[in-house]
Amino acid sequence: MITCDSFAEKTLMITGGTGSFGSTVLAHFVGSNIGEIRVFSRDEKKQDDMRHHLQETYPEFAPKVRFFIGDVRDVQSVRDAMVGVDYVFHAAALKQVPSCEFFPMEAVKTNIVGTDNVLHAAIDAGVSKVVCLSTDKAAYPINAMGKSKAMMESIVYANARNGAGRTTICCTRYGNVMCSRGSVIPLFIEQIKHGSPITITDPNMTRFLMNLDEAVDLVCFAFENGNPGDLFVQKSDASDIATLASAVQRLFGDTGVRIIGTRHGEKLYETLLTTEERARSQDLGDYFRVLPDTRDLNYDGFIKQGVAQVGCAEPYTSDNTRRLNLDETIEKIMTTDYVREKLVDQASR
């Protein structure tokens, strides 16, 4: 349970608050000394489900959670919800790679324009700190989702650099969050449940593995330690897809594997830090902090003297981080509530 004094009697707003990340933040924060949590999203059904879940699970704390219907694309709805807010976790986004490939302008409207709306509303409302959530797909992006999140990061850095005043804006970037909405582990489990073979794209494909609690820990670390324009990355282990599929089948049953090939916009491995970012990063133990580029548009000062060389650094990827073996992958996916709950359901049938 979060007990950070920084949140005592303060108001936190979570954009995209009915998603997997927002639900986990509520579970961490609702019983703490925080003053108020505002869940901002456009899905009234998910808000109603979350409201009822809070009333059943945390009846004594549920009144401190307020729900706001709105869309980050609609700046006025954001401004209305932002009045009196102290801190913002900006998680609203279009996250599905194939969907963004087919509808890239929708990704632009939510991930780019929506972020700009949130940041300007926060600055105008005098919010103290905003932590924005990004993705490994923003590093060396090859798909529309990654490109839109890369532009989102640029908007974060520009607003942090260009005089946000008393609003500190920083960013986090993380890899695959296990069992979040649309991720592959729930798909595998559902396929096994129906007796179908697991479908994998490329057995050699690697992905970082992080659970939702670790995603919240990363955002909280950025909140506590972030300066304007900082980017924070958690050091994460990775698994190849073949090992991940075997781990799920070891737990839920072996129904075979069918290789279907890569989907639109997929990478063989993911990058959390580019070579250039790694060169100006600080190693903070469990995390990297990437310092902002503080140069201005007056490049005359760099004619005679440049910046540090980046050739000595290498990117931080799911291919060169620590690779989990089968037993370690099983242990990792067992840290998720979703997998544990599904195993209980399977045992009760």
N, C-alpha and C positions, 0 to 999 in steps of 0.2 A: 504493500500500500504506500502511495506517495505521501510523504510527510514534509516535503520541502517547504521551509518557512516562506520562500518567495511567493508561494501560491496562497498563503493564508489570507482569507477574506478577499481574495482577488477574483476577477471575472475572466475566465478563459473561454474563447470562442474556437470551435473546431469546424472548419469548412469541410464539406463532405463527411460530416460527422456520423452518418448512419452506416458508413462502410466498415470494413474489418478493422482498420486502424482506429477509427473513432470509437467503436465498440470496446476495443481493448483499453483505450485511454479512459473511458468511463469506468471500466472495471478497476483500473488503478487509482483513479482520482476521486470517485464519487464519495468514498468513505473518509477522505482526507479532510484537512482543515480549509480546503478551497471554498471560496465564497459562493461562486456560481459557475456553472458550465453551460455554454450556449451551443446547441447542436444546430448547425446551419446546413440545410440540404434542400433538394427540390422534390424528394420522394416522400409524400405524405404517408404512404402505407408503411414504409420502413420506419418513419418517425413514430407512427402509432404503435408498431410492434415493439420498438425500443422503449417507448413510454410504458407499455404494459409490462415488459420484462423488468424494467427498473422498479415499478410499483410492487411487483411480486418478489423480486430478489433483494432489493434495498429499500424497503418501504420508508425507513426513517430518513434516508438520504435523497430519495427521488425528488422531493420538492426543490432541491437546489439546481436541478437540470431543467433548462428552458429550451423549447424547440422553436426554430424559426424556419418557415418555408421561404425559400428564395433560391436564386441561381447566381453563381459567380459571374455569369455572362451579363446579368442585370445589375449594373452598378448601384442603382438606387436601393435595390433589395439588400445589397451588401451594406450600404451606408446605414440603412435603417437598423440592421442587426448589430452594427458595430458601436453604436452609442453606448458609452460607459464601459467598454471592454478594456481590460488591461493587457492581455496577452492573446495571441492568435497562433494556432497550429493550422497551417493551410494544407489540407490533404485532398481537397476537391480536384478531381482530374478524370480524364478519359485514359484508361490504363491498358485496354486490350489492344495488342499489336495488330491483329488482323482487322479489327473494326476501324482503327485509325488509318490503316492502309487504304481501305475502301472509302472512308469518309474523312479525308485529311482536314477539310475546313472545319469539321466539328471539333477536331483536336485543337485546331488553332483557336477557335472561339472559347473553349473551356480552359485549355492548358496555358495559352499565351495571354489572350485578352482577359480571361477570368482572373489570372494571377495579377495582372496589372490593375484590374478593378479592386481586388482585395488589398493590394499594397497601398494604393492611393487612398482608399477608404480608411485604412488603418492609420496612415500618416495624418490625414485630415482629422481623425477622431482622437489623435494623441495617444494611440496605443503604445505601450512601452516596448514590447518585443514581439516580432513575428518570426516564426520558424516555418520555412517552406519545405515540403517533402518532394524530393526528386527521385530519380531512378538511375540505375546503372546504364540504362539504354540511352541516356543523355550523353554519355561519353563515347566519342567516335560514332555518332548515330548513323544508322543505315535505314531506319524505317520512320514512318511519319510520326509515330508516337514518340520515339526517341528524339527526333528533330524538334518536335513541339516542346518537349521537356527541356531540351538544350536551350531553346529560346526562352522558356520560362526562367531558367537559371540566369540567362543574360539580363532579363528584366529584374530579377532579384538583385543582381550585382549593380545594375545601373541605378536602381532606386536607393540602394545602400550607399553608393558612391556619390550620387548627385544631390545630397542634402536632404536626407530623410528627417533631419532635425532630431527630436528626442525619441524617435522610433528606431530601434535596432532591428535590422533585417538580416537574417542569416539562413543557411540552407543545409539540408541533409540529403545524402544520396545513398540509397541502399539497393541491394540485389533482390533476388526472388524471396518474397515473404511466404513461407510455407502455409498452405491452407487458407490463404486470403482468397477473396472472391475472384473466380476465374483462373486460379492457379491449378497446377497439374495433379497434385496429390488427391484432391477430392474427385477429379475425373478418373484417376486410376481406381480408387476405391469403388466408385459407382460402376465402372466397367466390370470389376471383379464380382460385385454384388449380383450383376445380371449374367454372370458366367461368360462374359466376353473377354477376348484377349486384350491385354493392355496395348494401347497404341502409342508408340514412341516415334519421334521424328528422326533423330540420328543418335545412335547409342553412344557416340563419342562426344556429343554435345555436353558441355559443362555449365553448371549454374551455381552461384552462391546460394547458401542455405541460411536463412534467418527466420526465427519465429516472431510472432507478433509482439511478444513481450520485449524482445531485443529491439524491435523497431521503435517501440515507445521509449525504451532506455536511450536509444540514439538521439531521439528528438529531445528528450529531457536533458541529455548531456549537452546538446547544442544550446538549449535554453540557458543552462547554467554557465556555459563557457564561451558562448558566441559573441564575437564582436562584429560590427557592420561588415557585410560581405564575405564572412567566413563560410567555408564549405566543410561539413563534417562527414566522415565515412567511417563505418565500423569495420574493423578487420573481421573477415568472415571466412569460414571454411566453405568448400565446394564439393559437389558430387557430380559425376557424369550421369547422364539420364539412364543408362543401362543399370547402373548400381542403384539409383533411386527407384527404378521400377522393380528391381529384385528385392529391395528392402520392403516396399509396400506389399509385394506378393508373399514374402516371408511372413508377414503379419496377418494378411487377409486371405491368402490362398493363391495358388498358382493356376492361372487360367491361360497361360501362354502370352506371347508377345507378337505384335504385328508392327513392322516398321513401315511408316507411311510417308517418310520424307519430310523435309523442312517446310514450314508454312511461310506465308508472306512475311518478309521483313525479319526473319529470325537470324541470329548470329550463332556461330559454332561455340563461342565462349563470350562471356560478358566482361566489361571493363568498369571498375569502380573509380579508378584514377587514371587519367591519361599520363603519358610521359611528361608533358608540360606541367600538369598539376602535381605530379609526384615530385618534380624538381623543386617546387616551392611549398612543399607540405611539411608539417611538423608531426613527428611521431609522438603520440600522447599515450602510448601503451596499448590500450584496446581500440584506440581510434586514431585516425589521421585528421589533422586540421589543415586545410588548404587555405593559405593566406590570400587575400584579394590582391589583384593587380592594381596598385595605387597610382600608376602613371596616368597623366592627363593627356589631353589632345595636343599639348605643346611638345612635339617630338624633336624640336631643335636641340633639346638638352641631351638627346641620345645619339647625335651625329658622331661625336667623338668617343662616347662611352656607352656601350650597350648594357645588357643585363646578363645575368649568369647563364652559362651554357646549360642546356638541358640534355645533352647527349649522354651524360653519365647516368641518367635515371632510366627506369623502365616502368611501363604501365603496371598497375595493380589489377590483375584479371583473375577470372575463375579458372584459368589455365595454369597460372603460376602461384596461386595461393595453395594452402594445404588441402590435399584431396582426401576426402573421407573414404575409408573402406566400407564394406557391406555392414559389418557390425556397428561401426561408428555412425553410418547413415541411419540405421534402424534406431540407434540411441537418440540421434538428432531429431528425427521426425516424431519420436515418442514424446518430445518436449511440448508438442502442440496439443491443446485441449481437443481439437477436432479429431485427431487420430485416436486419442484415448477414449473419447466418447463413442466413436464408431466401433472400436473394439468391444466396448461394453455392450453396445447394441447387438453386435454380431454374436456375442456369447449368450445373450438372453433369448436368441431365436431358436 
